[in-house]
Amino acid sequence: MPRKCPECDWIWPKPTGSCPNCGSDKAPPAKVAFESGDVIEGKVPTRMPISLAVLVVAFVVYLAWRIVQMVTWLF
């Protein structure tokens, strides 16, 4: 997640290191989405939208039911 440098208000794309504009070492605190604080390639990982998770669960339940129907039809 981009942050602003406290010295020059430059948008800081990286979570660590010195400011590319003024060279300030005062890195603003990173805002992370997870308790572990994992940062991948300078970006904070995001969670799957709840609507997509509900869609995936509904699809899995539908496929399971269709498999049950197929097994009962075969026997």
Order of alpha helices (4+ residues) and beta strands (2+ residues): beta-beta-alpha
